[in-house]
Amino acid sequence: MTAALAAREGGVEPLILERDSICAGSTALSSGMVPACGTRQQLIHEIDDSVDIMSADIQNKARHQANPALVQTVCEASGPLIDWLSQTYDIEFTLVEGFLYPGHSRLRMHAPPSRSVLI
């Protein structure tokens, strides 16, 4: 869905196909939570996080078997993505307080207030 939104902004009319009866994706499996670093929500809560810290957390959890370039790219895009969805599409994300995702050293899970996927 995020790729479709970006394509639409770029002037492409995307076609979205969904095999399931409800369009929810993998975010539905995580109660709508998305990990991201360097977001406005983290700044508001004075969370010291960065691409390097998030990348290291992911690599440590994956026992350094993840592709470093891919992990770096995902981490770099994570914060701007959450902020873009919030500002451009008025999707409200809150920083999930009191919950460190397993293997992560910083609060960086962002979710809608309902803690469910938005459909």
VEXTIMI-602800 format. One record per residue (C-alpha): residue number from 1; residue in three letters; x, y negated, z negated. Coordinates in pm, 1 decimal. Each point is the difference from the previous one (the first is absolute). Layout:
// residues N
NODE    nr   rest         px         py         pz
NODE   NUM    ALA          X          Y          Z
...
END
This chain:
// residues 119
NODE    nr   rest         px         py         pz
NODE     1    MET        0.0        0.0        0.0
NODE     2    THR      283.9     -236.1      -80.7
NODE     3    ALA      157.3       66.1      338.2
NODE     4    ALA     -336.0      -67.0      166.0
NODE     5    LEU      -29.6     -333.8     -180.6
NODE     6    ALA      350.1      -98.5      108.8
NODE     7    ALA      -70.1      108.6      358.2
NODE     8    ARG     -319.9     -204.6        3.4
NODE     9    GLU      192.1     -305.8     -116.9
NODE    10    GLY      240.5       63.9      286.0
NODE    11    GLY     -282.7      -11.5      252.5
NODE    12    VAL      -48.2      374.8       41.8
NODE    13    GLU     -345.7      151.4      -42.2
NODE    14    PRO       78.0      319.1     -196.0
NODE    15    LEU     -198.8      320.8       10.4
NODE    16    ILE      -15.6      181.6     -332.7
NODE    17    LEU      -83.9      368.3       -6.8
NODE    18    GLU      -72.8      179.7     -327.0
NODE    19    ARG      -38.7      375.6      -36.4
NODE    20    ASP     -175.4      -20.2     -338.4
NODE    21    SER     -354.2     -121.9      -58.7
NODE    22    ILE      130.6     -286.2     -218.5
NODE    23    CYS      293.5     -214.3      104.2
NODE    24    ALA      211.9        0.8     -315.3
NODE    25    GLY      353.4      118.8       80.8
NODE    26    SER      271.4       89.4     -245.9
NODE    27    THR      -66.8     -308.5     -212.2
NODE    28    ALA     -322.7      165.4     -116.4
NODE    29    LEU      208.9      277.2     -156.7
NODE    30    SER      180.0     -257.6     -215.3
NODE    31    SER     -308.6     -190.2     -124.6
NODE    32    GLY       79.0     -281.9      241.7
NODE    33    MET      343.4      -61.5     -155.5
NODE    34    VAL      287.5     -115.8      219.8
NODE    35    PRO      360.4      -40.3     -121.4
NODE    36    ALA      166.8     -324.6      102.3
NODE    37    CYS      285.7     -221.3     -115.9
NODE    38    GLY       42.2     -375.9        6.9
NODE    39    THR     -370.6      -80.1        8.2
NODE    40    ARG     -176.8     -308.8     -130.7
NODE    41    GLN     -160.6      220.0     -265.9
NODE    42    GLN      341.5      111.6     -124.7
NODE    43    LEU      118.7     -361.5       -8.1
NODE    44    ILE     -305.3     -103.5     -203.3
NODE    45    HIS       75.2      278.6     -249.2
NODE    46    GLU      373.6      -81.3        4.2
NODE    47    ILE       92.8      349.9      117.5
NODE    48    ASP      365.0       13.2      105.4
NODE    49    ASP      -10.2      220.8      309.4
NODE    50    SER      163.8        6.2      339.7
NODE    51    VAL       36.3      202.7      316.3
NODE    52    ASP      326.5      142.4     -133.6
NODE    53    ILE     -155.3      108.2     -332.2
NODE    54    MET     -303.9      156.3      168.0
NODE    55    SER      220.3      175.1      257.5
NODE    56    ALA      221.2      141.0     -275.8
NODE    57    ASP     -305.6      125.3     -190.9
NODE    58    ILE     -133.1      176.5      308.5
NODE    59    GLN      337.4      150.6       84.9
NODE    60    ASN       50.7      121.1     -357.4
NODE    61    LYS     -345.5      158.7       -7.0
NODE    62    ALA       66.6      165.0      338.0
NODE    63    ARG      340.4      123.5     -119.2
NODE    64    HIS      160.7     -215.5      270.7
NODE    65    GLN     -153.4      211.5      276.8
NODE    66    ALA     -210.1     -278.6      152.1
NODE    67    ASN      119.9     -185.5      307.5
NODE    68    PRO      168.7     -313.3     -146.1
NODE    69    ALA      -89.9     -222.8      295.4
NODE    70    LEU     -365.5      103.7      -13.2
NODE    71    VAL      -20.4      -52.2     -377.1
NODE    72    GLN      162.1     -343.4       36.7
NODE    73    THR     -241.4      -99.8      276.6
NODE    74    VAL     -307.5      110.8     -195.0
NODE    75    CYS      116.2     -179.4     -313.8
NODE    76    GLU       77.1     -320.0      194.1
NODE    77    ALA     -349.4        0.3      151.9
NODE    78    SER     -189.8       96.8     -317.1
NODE    79    GLY      -21.3     -338.8     -173.8
NODE    80    PRO      -75.9     -207.6      308.1
NODE    81    LEU     -266.1      256.8       98.2
NODE    82    ILE     -189.3      -30.0     -329.6
NODE    83    ASP       21.1     -379.9       11.9
NODE    84    TRP     -112.9       -7.5      366.7
NODE    85    LEU     -303.5      220.5      -71.3
NODE    86    SER      -88.1     -216.8     -299.8
NODE    87    GLN       37.2     -335.4      172.1
NODE    88    THR     -118.7       81.4      350.1
NODE    89    TYR     -279.0      248.4      -69.8
NODE    90    ASP      -98.5     -110.4     -350.6
NODE    91    ILE       68.5      343.3     -147.1
NODE    92    GLU       44.9      -36.7     -372.6
NODE    93    PHE      291.3      194.7     -143.3
NODE    94    THR       94.1        8.2     -364.4
NODE    95    LEU      324.5      124.4     -144.8
NODE    96    VAL      -74.7      320.5     -188.2
NODE    97    GLU      131.4      -69.2     -347.1
NODE    98    GLY      108.8      268.3     -243.7
NODE    99    PHE       62.8      258.6      271.1
NODE   100    LEU      342.5       79.6      139.0
NODE   101    TYR      -33.5      223.5      301.0
NODE   102    PRO      207.1      314.4      -64.9
NODE   103    GLY      361.4      -67.7       93.6
NODE   104    HIS      -42.1     -376.1       24.2
NODE   105    SER      169.5     -241.4     -238.0
NODE   106    ARG     -225.1     -303.3       56.9
NODE   107    LEU     -370.4      -77.7        0.0
NODE   108    ARG      -74.6      -12.6      372.1
NODE   109    MET     -327.7      179.0       56.8
NODE   110    HIS     -257.8     -234.9      150.9
NODE   111    ALA     -367.3       90.0       21.1
NODE   112    PRO     -340.8     -156.5       37.7
NODE   113    PRO     -159.8      -78.8     -337.6
NODE   114    SER     -236.9      295.8       42.6
NODE   115    ARG      301.5      236.0       36.5
NODE   116    SER     -164.2      157.0      301.4
NODE   117    VAL       57.1      -18.3      370.6
NODE   118    LEU     -188.7     -275.0      179.8
NODE   119    ILE     -243.1      141.2      256.7
END
